[in-house]
Amino acid sequence: MLLKNFDVTLRYAKELDEEDFLAHFREEFYLKPGSIYMDGNSLGLLSKRAERTLLESLEDWKEHGIDGWTQGKHPWFFLAEELGEKLAPLVGGSAEEVIVTGSTTVNLHQLVSSFYKPEGKRTKILADELTFPSDIYALQSQLRIHGYDPDAQLIRVKSRDGRFLEEDDIIEAMDETVALIVLPTVLYRSGQILDIKRLTDEAHRRGIVIGFDACHSVGSIPHSFSEWDVDFSFWCNYKHLNGGPGGVGGLFVNRKHFGRMPGLAGWFSSAKEKQFDMEHTLTPALSAGAFQIGTPHVLSAAPLIGSLEIFTEAGIGNIRQKSLKINRYLMDLIDSELADMGFIIGTPREDARRGGHVSLEHIEAARICKSLKENGIIPDFRAPNIIRLAPVALYSSFEEVWEVVQILKKIMAEKQYEKFKNEREVVA
Ligand SMILES: *Cc1c(COP(=O)(O)O)cnc(C)c1O
């Protein structure tokens, strides 16, 4: 399906930019002149507001020392809760159900430690074969901690085509031996969105707890975790949310689980008013805050304060609308301009099944990415054959997308990629 009045001219790209109701946010970001950033799904760019709140937090430390916990511009003691409240609308949770803490993988460990309760025949964990490796390693190690053989106890639902997962196949695997399900909201390679509500309903019908890795969806698509009755979710804030490299992650725990003991406890799991009583019996917070462990990483949470302001102002509904349009535009251009050049779009075409990036498959993908970089375009490569391109709603323009496709066309026509080796770099 083509965009309305679609054509391949630069003039059309400029028209789309003129109609772009989010265009003014672009100037809030540090974009490098002469370079086009298409990797916001791996590491979002720095915004001026994120820089400001980071510097303000440093200033709070400089000015207040230990009193920064309760004083200064962004006091640290309630920072994780306050950021959780600002993030809550992006995942469709209430303020108490969301906390900014840990990192994706650490939060996954925390949530599996808290929610995986093997009992009788119900001992297995259900995931999928396309999932991000860190999640698989975490699940395997959790099974080992419980004394199980991960090869026998971790089910990885197969993909029929190596790109997508069928909800039907996942549901079929939900049998009476499954204790816990962990799936992505959006697949990191193909960008497919899973039907979170349907999978949650089906899991619950079978008495199985279900959680989602939202790394590739948070900040890019709206969610309704509370309404869908998802048990838990976890994510990083450095991709679409632009929270900075290695910045603090986030998690959601459904309020029906409040009061449960965290699997990995620490003093920051405490009810805030009890924490400084320093008792040896933990009174967990009656909120997602209970799943914190230790002292929050204040300086790597600080950029998120400013970044989330932008999301609040822009609105996730608007962000999604532009994201769908600009990614559709990219796919339309690829179809028209790069036909017969060996590319396959490995991303679902339907809006409802597509996240915030386009996955372009090609047998020469590794060296095409190197050529793109040489031409000032930042894509990312996923072995063995995927070029991921992510035009981002808050800072990418339609004209940039047009330029990316023109450059790609030239690289292919002139076989510019042939001078590189077709293998990945250390960080791809
Ligand atoms: C980016 C990403 C991660 C990264 O985990 P960290 O603990 O933040 O390094 C994990 N899972 C998925 C699906 C991701 O996309």
The ligand as a MOL file (V3000), in Angstrom:
LIG
                    3D

  0  0  0     0  0            999 V3000
M  V30 BEGIN CTAB
M  V30 COUNTS 15 15 0 0 0
M  V30 BEGIN ATOM
M  V30 1 C 18.8700 -4.0170 23.3040 0
M  V30 2 C 18.2700 -5.2570 23.8060 0
M  V30 3 C 18.7480 -5.8630 24.9670 0
M  V30 4 C 19.9580 -5.3040 25.6710 0
M  V30 5 O 20.0260 -5.6820 26.9910 0
M  V30 6 P 20.9360 -4.8130 28.0010 0
M  V30 7 O 20.8320 -5.5270 29.2670 0
M  V30 8 O 20.3490 -3.4310 28.0110 0
M  V30 9 O 22.3050 -4.8040 27.4380 0
M  V30 10 C 18.0900 -7.0000 25.4250 0
M  V30 11 N 17.0150 -7.4970 24.7670 0
M  V30 12 C 16.5520 -6.9310 23.6320 0
M  V30 13 C 15.3700 -7.5120 22.9340 0
M  V30 14 C 17.1660 -5.8050 23.1160 0
M  V30 15 O 16.7220 -5.2590 21.9960 0
M  V30 END ATOM
M  V30 BEGIN BOND
M  V30 1 1 1 2
M  V30 2 1 2 3
M  V30 3 2 2 14
M  V30 4 1 3 4
M  V30 5 2 3 10
M  V30 6 1 4 5
M  V30 7 1 5 6
M  V30 8 2 6 7
M  V30 9 1 6 8
M  V30 10 1 6 9
M  V30 11 1 10 11
M  V30 12 2 11 12
M  V30 13 1 12 13
M  V30 14 1 12 14
M  V30 15 1 14 15
M  V30 END BOND
M  V30 END CTAB
M  END
